[in-house]
Amino acid sequence: MLVNTKARIGVFSIALGAYLPQFPSLVPEFEGQYEAFKKTIPDTVEIVDGGIVTTKELAQAAGDKFRAADVDLVIMQLLTYATSYNMLPAVRDLDVPVVLVNIQKKKAPDYENTDTATWLGELYACGAVGEMVADLERAGKRHAVITGVVEGGDPQVQAEIEAWCRAAQVRRRFRDTNLAQIGRPYPGMMDLYIDETNLYHRMFLYTKQFDWEKMWAIADGITDEEAIRAKAQDILDTFEIEGGGTIEKVWEMARYVVAFEQWVKKEQIAFIASHYDGFAQGKAGVLDSMLIPAFSMLIKQGIACAVEGDIKVAMAMSILKTISGTGQLSEMYSIDFEKDICIIGHSGSGDADISEKKPTMKIVPVFHGKTGGGYLTQFYPHLGPVTYLGITQGRDGRFKFVVAEGVNEPGPIFTFGDTNMRTRFSCGAREFCNKWSEAGPTHHMAAATGRHIDTILKVAKIFNVPVDIITR
């Protein structure tokens, strides 16, 4: 990604200290298990190591480490039975979920040849899970349990751990980067309006405000012809341009893309919500005409760029891009009642990674509903499973996720330059439209290749927001 972040995961394990002098063989056994467990945490995140905790004091020391590091998530390995005071001091002052990993070393006991030390060391992880959850509940902590086995490998456990780490990366991205609001939301689209202070308090995301005058001049100092030429080639490699494309034809666009890349790095921007409602003349008209493909080039590099000034859908795009690798702005376009499918898409910038064939770019005289004209981009989303995520707010200002999974099917699509796809939902098009709308989303949503509701639920737990699941 153009602006990188790395989630910080607090990792520790627990065991009952009273067992260790009774059964000395447990010490090397647990040390080996813990070292092996840490290797299951993907190297895409930073581990904050709390060690093996067997006393309240060690738990407090782990908690000090986790707080100092501002961890995004805590993953705790249960080695054997332990009392809850081995856990609670490590997480008491944190406002992140605690994932309890209950992995047993052996698949099954050798009943006749199992002594107490073997039972406690290799076969008794499950004994304390209920106790831990009970006390996390009483402490008001969010939690999850993963149960599995070490012997022979356990892909389900590994997939769950990796999904939690991807979800934690969303929190870190929101905390460490900024959102650029250029201009203001589309006038009258009041579902898009937002309180940026509330956004910061609830979702950790800070908004930087930029006027269009600054953007018009953003490329004035870009003179590195080698960088511009390389970016022009990147644009040609990304888009099929109607009427043919050359480096000379996209030179000015490439200059602006180079400028925007430098800008997002300097300002630590990972989200952009923009809308222009001026006269589109002079330098303003030049930038406005090429902004859609320029921002598409940023989306390709992990920067969520939303049209119409929609901050909430920029967040949804970033979440999906972070957890799945794709994040396309969308809205309901039409319903094909004969085929019982929804036509879903949007004009404007898009994500090349969601397109199954090379996206196209063409010039139009009018951006419908907006000022000016210029380059439109059309992407061709994959066929197969698709996930939609909308982010909305209730009357109390609290955010809510609205999610659905469907399947993109082949067939005719609109060809006037807007990205659109044919999605079938298990509940049917009519019922989907009813249920999705009744959930109170904004009229925008983000789309991603694949099925991702389970990971979105983890993101929601990390941010402590409710989720409406419309259909799977």
N, C-alpha and C positions, 0 to 999 in steps of 0.2 A: 504494500500500500504506500501511497505517496507520503502520508503522515502516519508513522508507525507508533503503536503502543503495545505493551505487553502486560497481560493480566498477572496479578500477584496472588498466588494461592498459598494460604497457610496450611501446612501439612504437619500432622503429628499422629502418634499412635498412643494407645493407652493399655495398661495392664495393671493388675492389683499388686501393689508393692509387697504385700504379705506373702505372696507366693514365692518370691525370688530367693530368700534365704532358705525356704523349705525345699525348694527344687532348683539347685544351682544351674542345672542344665537349661533352664528356661532363659537365662540371660543371653547366651550366644544364639539360642533358637530365635528369640524375639528380635535380636539385632539383625540377624540374617533376613528375617521376614520383613522387617521395616525397610532395610536397604533395597530389597527386591520390590517392595510396594512403591517406593519413591520413583523407581524406574518406569512405573506404569503411568506416571504423570507426563504428558507430552512436553517436549522441549519448546513448544510455542509459548509456554507461560514461565514465569519466574517463581520458583519454589522458595517460600519463607519457611525454613525448617524449624519446627518446634520440638523435634526429638521424640524419644520414647518417654512418656509421662507415667510415672508410677506413684506420685505423691501430689498433694495439693500444691506444694511449693513449686514443683516442676511445672504444674499446670499454670500457675501464676506467671512463671518465667516465660512460658510459651505465649501466654496472652500479651505480655509486655512486647514481645517480638512482633506479634501480629498487629497490635495497635500501632506500633512505631512504623510499620511497613504499609499501613492502610490497605490491608489485604482486601481483595474483591470477593473471596470465598474461602471457607475453611473445609478441608477434607480430612476426616479423622479415621484412622484404621483401628479397628477393634482387634487386638491380638488375642485376648482371652477375656474372661470376666474381669470387670473393673467397676468400682463404685463411681457414681456420677460426680463425686468431687474431683476425680481425675480429669474430668472434662470441663465442668462449668467455669472454673476460674480462667480457663484459656479462651473462652468465648463470651463471657459475661458482658464485656463492654463493647462488643462488636455488633454492628447492625448489618450482618451478612448471613446467608444461610450456612448451616452446618450439614455437610454431607457425611453420613455415617457409613463407612465401607466395611461391611461385615463379610469378610472373605475367609473361609475355612481352608486350611492348608491341604488337608486330605479329602478326597472325594467321599470316602466312607471309612468307618472304623474297622480295624482288625480286632474284633471284640475280645477274643480270647487272649490276645497278646498286647493289649493296651493297658499301660499303668497310668497312675494319676498324672505324672509329669507329661506323658504323651497326650493324654486327654486334654489337659489344660493348655498345652503348647500347640497342638495341631488340630484339635477337634471341638473347641469350645468358644468360638468367636460370637456365636449367636446369643449367648446367655445374657448379655448386658444391653442389647439393643432397645428392648422395651423400656428399661430403666432410663436410658439416655433420652429417649423421645419424651417420656413422661416429664422429665425435669426440664428439657428444652421448652416444652409446651408451657410449663409453669413459669418459666423465665421469659416467655413471650418471644422465643427465637424461632425463626424459620428453619426447616429441616427437611432432609430427605434420607432414605435408606437404600443402599445398594447391597444385595446379598449375592454371594457367589463362591467360587472355589478356585484355589490356586493350581492344584494338581491337574495337569492336562491343558491348562489355559482356559480362560473364560471370556470369549469375545463379547458377550453381553455386558460384563462388568467393564471391560476396556472401553466399549462404545459409550457407556454411561459416563465414565470418568472424562472421556474426551469431549462429550457433549457439554458437561458442566464447565469444563475449561473454556470452551467456545462461548458459552453464555457469560462467564466471568469476564471474557475479553470485551464484551459489550459494555459492561460497567466501567472498565478501565478506559475504554475509548471515549465514553461520555464524560468521564472525570478529567482526563488529561488533555482533551482537545476542545476546540471552540466551534460554535455555529456562527456563520456569517449570514446576517440578514441584509440583503441589498435591496433597497427600496422599501416596499411594504406589501402586505398581502393584496391580492386582487380585490378591488373595491366591492363591497357587498357580500363577499364570500365569508360570512360571519362564522361559519363552522371552522374556518382556518385561523381565526384570530386567537391570540394567545397572550398570557401574562408571562413575560420572560423571567421575572423574578420568581414566580411560582415554579416555572420550569426548572430554574437552577436549584431551588430548594428540594423539589420532589424527584428530579431526574438527574441532578448533578451537572447539567449541561449549561454552559455560559454562552450568552449571545453577544456577539460583537456587531454593532450597527455600522453599515457603510452606505454612503450616498453614491448615486450613479456617477456624479462628476469625477469621483476618484477612479471608478472603473473605466471610464472613457479614456483616461490618461494612463492606464495601467501598463500599456505596452510601449509607451513613448521612449523608454530607456533601453528597450531590447534591440541590440544591434549585432548580437553574435550570430552571424549567418550560418555557421556550422550547426548550431543548436536549432535554429529555425528550419534549416533544410532537413535535419533528422526528424523533427516533429512533423514537418509536412509529409515526409515519407510514411511516418506512423499513421497519419490521418488517411493517406491513400491505402495503406494496408488494412485499415479498419473499415473504411466505407467504400462502397461502390457508388461513384458519383454519376448522376444522370447526365448524359452527354459526354461522359469521359472526364477524368481528372488528371491534372498535372501538378507538379510541385509549384509552378508559377501560379496556378489557379487557386491553390490553397495557402499560398505564402503568407498572406496577411492573417488568415485564420491561425496558422501555425505560430505566428509571432504572438498572438494573443494567448494561445494555449501555453506557450513557454512562460509568458508573464503571469498567468494564473497559477501555474505550477510553483513558481517562485513565491508568489503571494501566499498560497495556502501553507507552504512550508514556514515562511516567516511568521505568519499569524497563528500557526498550529491549528488550522481549520480542517475539520473532517466532515462538515455539514455546510451546505449552502442552500438558503431559501431565497429566491429572488423573483421580483416582478418589476417590469418597466412599463410605465404608462405615460411616456412623454411623446414628443413629436417625431422621434426617429429621424432627425436631420443631422447632417454633418458627422462628427465622430460618433455621436450617439447612434446614428443610423447604421454606421459601419459595424460597430460592436453588436448592436441589436440583431442585425441580419445574420450574424454567424455565431451567436451565443449558444444556440441549441447544439450544434456539433462540438463546439468548444467545451461546453460543460459535459457532453457525452464522453469526451476524452478524459475528463477528470473522474467521472463515474467509473470508467474502465480501470482507474488506479485506486479505487476505494473511497473516493470523495462523493458523498451522497448529495446530489444536486437536484433540488425540487423546484418546479415551476410554480407560478402563481403565489409565491411567497409562503408556501405551506411548510412551516417548521415541523409539524407533527408527522407529515409523510416523509420528510427528510430523515427523521428519527427512525421510522419504520424501514425505510430503504437501507439505512446504515445497519440496523439490527440484522436484516436478512443477508446483506452483503457480508457481514462479519461472521455469521454462523453458517452460511451456505455457499458463499462465493458469488451470489447473484442478488440483485435488488433493483427491480424495475418499477417505476411509478405507473400506476394504473387507476382506472375508474370504470364503473359500469357504462358501457357504450350502447348496448342494444340487447334484445333477447330474440333468438330465433325460436319461436314457439313451435314451428314444424319439427325441428330437430331437438327441442328441449335443451338448448345450450345457451349460455351467456356469452356475449361478445364483450370482452374486457380489454381496455387499452388506454392510451393517452397520446396526445401530441407532445412534442418537446424532447428534451434530452432523455437518453436511455442507456441501458447497460448492454454493451456488446457481448458480455459473457452469457447473457440469457438467449442470445440469438443463435439459431441453429444454422443459419447461413449468413453470409456477409451482409451487414446492414446497408441500406441505401440512403443517399442524400440527394435532395433535389431542391431547386429554388421555386418558391411560390410567391405570388404578388401580395398575398394577404395572410397574416397569422390570424386564424379565425378567433374573434373575440378579443384580440389584442392589437396593439399598435404595430404598424410596419409590416414588412415581409422579409423574406430571405430564405435561408436554408432550413428545410425540414429533414428530420431523420426518421427512418422507419426500421424497426428491428423485427425479427421474425422468431418469436419465442419457440422454444423446444416443444415437441409433442411428448405427452406423458404427464406424470404427476407434477402438480404445481401447488404452491402454498401462497395464500394471501394474508397480509397483516395490515390492519388499520389501527391507528392510535387516536383515541378521542378523550374527552374529559367530561366528568359529571358536574353537577351544579356546585359541588364542594371544591372544584378545581382539581380533584384527583384524576390521574390518568388511568385509562383502561385500554387493554389490548383486545381487538376483535380479530379472530383468526378463522380461516377455513382452508380445507384442502380439496382439490379437485383434480381433474385430468384434462389436459389440453388435447383436443382432437383435430385431425386433419379436416380440411374443407376450405371453402372460399372465405377470404377476409377482405376488409375494405382496403382500397388501393390508393386513397387520396393522400398518403404520406404519413399517416399516424400508425403507431404500433398498436396492433390488436391481436387477440387470440380467442379461440373458441374453447370455452371451458365447460365441461360437464361436471355437475355436482351430484352426489349420491341422493340428495333430497329433491332434485329437480330444479330447473331454472326458476320457476315461479316461486317455489318455497324458499329457495336461496335468497332471491331478491327481497322477499318478505322478512325473513329472519335476519339477514345482514342489515337491512335498513332499520329494523326494530331495535337492533343493538345500539343504535345511535352513533355510528361512525361519522367521520367527515366523509365528503364525497370522493376523497382520494384514498388509495391503499397502495401497498407495495406488493410485488409478486416475486417469487423465487422458484427456481427449478427444484423439484423434489418435494418430499414431505418433511416438514420441519416443526409441526405443532409441538412435539415432545420437547424439543430444544427451546422453543419460544416459551413454553411453560416454565422452564428453568430460568430463562431471562426474567420472566415476570416475577418469579419468586425472589430473585436477587434484588430487583427494584421494588418489590413489595406492592405490585399492582395487580388488580383482578384481570381475569381473562374470560371473554365470552367465546366459546367454541361453537361455531355455527354448523359446521359439517366436516366429516372426515371421510 
